Amino acid sequence: MISRLTIRRLLERHHVGCQALAIRSMQSQHSSHREWNKQQQQQHTRHKHQALATLAGFGAGVALWLKYNHQEAAAASLESEDNESIGKYGARRKGLPEYNLDDVSKHGTMQDRVWVSYRHGVYDITDFIAEHPGGDKILMGAGGSVEPFWTLYAVHKNDHVLDMFEKYRIGNLAADDVGASVKNMSDPYGNEPRRHIALKPSSKKPFNAEPPLALLVDSLITPNELFYVRNHLPVPEVDASTYELEVCDEELQKEKVFTLKDLKKYPKHTVTATIMCAGNRRSEMTQVKPVKGLSWGQAAIGNATWSGARLCDVLRDLGITDGKTDALHIQFEGLDTDPAHMPYGASIPIEKALDPHGDVILAYEMNGEPIPRDHGYPIRVIVPGVVGARNVKWLGRIVVSKDESDSHWQQNDYKGFAPSVDWDTVDFKKSPAIQELPVISAICEPLEGQTVGVKNGKVNVKGYAWSGGGRKIVRVDVSSDGGKNWQAADVLECDGARHPQAWGWSIWKAEIPVPKSKLEAQLCAKAVDSQYNTQPENFENIWNLRGVLANAYHRVNIKLAR
Ligand code: HEM
């Protein structure tokens, strides 16, 4: 039994020529670029006023607000710098043969060798396809222009990607065909939500950003506006009054569609849970050797209260309970889709979903408010203790299945590898998808390079610590001499935190003696969870090509003002 909804989605996905259709529909959905820019400017002005109120509400002062106000300008100039620098790529090059789009279209398969065009350039990317960090998605552009796709996956508009791409250059595109594929195409990111100016973007399209570290540990609960944002695609605009969540069991051939009102009829369950990106602290791992991925600092993590219906209650109503199903996985699909209508997707083991103590919820509230658009309005599945990537936002479909999600983000991303594995030798099938995250901590105050006042021979240090799988933080050790001597910090935990349901992080503080007569010190932090797991000493031994699971001791070098 397959519903109208499933049939519609399947048809959409496999419809011949769906890429062109999707792009055309994106074009018609959004207002012109100029209008969009104007709206953004107005939003920013309104936002400045809101920022003041929000920061004040969380105990940070006007001075701090002013400090972060400058980041808006910095971020804007970062974007224009990006644009200027990428202008040099795909330019016409003397001495290369000329091809038109018809010639390119004859190279849409591996057998014919795969060609693509970008601005004035034609490229043969056959030998790069197996190495592509974005997996098979690269084939969507085979035999045509990559530009409409890169408007969506703007991670490509970066020097490190374009430098590499230019190496596959084989020709110039005929002048008449240049820009044809993006003519009249408006920005698929033209309808993004407003964002707090304090968020520091590591990519703007899709929007990915983290709050300033010093604000992160102001309170145990991270304010919605300052919660890090990790998007893979444009934020969908979902109308709560017509929203439908489809839940189906592949094996039992059962399915049911829930409206938001239906989900709100279930007992409201509230959990305080930390969500962290698998790439949190990647920028530190990158210092050992470059990795491919967004350069996150230490704040791609946040802690909130989430309320909604328990997934196990919803599944029970479909007759799916422990022992009554052969299914092994629960797959989640978002309403955010790529040009081929493929949604963002992920899955979790069924045991976690059916466990009433696993606290997996179909959340409609974040910190007592409807979930903001950037965080999954109207429904986000919250899978406490599990990597952020499986906490799928804008949830559109749940599938009870014998198989894991076949999504790119489950199969070819968010996996760990040995330090020896590189892009020539990587086999994504050999590593399991990351679920529960390992123990981690970070120093949020003082910041790297900061000059810190020494009082009675001591400095104040503050940070967060968290472990996946509901493992409680039992201790945080802090050092001021690079890890030779340690002192236990005072740890403040979330209410009711107890193993194995300690889903929320802990904030810790320490007043630690610094070496006498020195003008510099290296602070270190490491946490210990309730299973006595602790953090590795350095990044060299845990380096991996995707830069995930970056949980080595956090080290911060400071100057001492005596
Ligand atoms: C239709 C064409 C293409 C599509 C749809 C596509 C899609 C993607 C996706 C989905 C990702 C993962 C982004 C994430 O982690 O969220 C990615 C990453 C990447 N792609 Fe592509 N890609 C295309 C063409 C190419 C080409 C032609 C090249 C270069 C020759 C390339 C190089 C890369 C690189 C280097 C990354 C990693 C970037 C980073 O994380 O810093 N892609 N791509």
Residues whose N, C-alpha, C, O or C-beta is under 5 A from the ligand:
A	BS01	HEM	I125 F128 P133 G134 K137 I138 M140 G141 V146 F149 Y153 V155 V161 F165 H232 K292 G293 L294
